[in-house]
Amino acid sequence: MESKNAVEVNNNLKSKRLVLGILFDAIGLLSFTIPGIGEFGDVIWAPLSGFLMTKMYEGRVGKVAGILTFVEEIFPFSDVVPSFTLTWIYTYWIKGNDNEGKRNL
């Protein structure tokens, strides 16, 4: 059984990941809203977003999500997929892993 302090830390990590994920998804979507310039921004954002995903989520989830995020960001007109938020939903709702990520980001 987890102590109350450990549960609070875990909830803070979940909240922090969700907020960062929404922010990173918004950054990815922002490049989609600027015609012509956005595609150039994706060349920079794609590898950075893949790297950030692997740092936010460890293990297989982070590796797979990092690759998928990179691919989604590098292809034109696919920026509408909220990869970070979907990974958060998978990690905490679908997979139900409340102990995920012992890293502090």
Beta strands, then each sheet from edge to edge (+ up, - down):
end
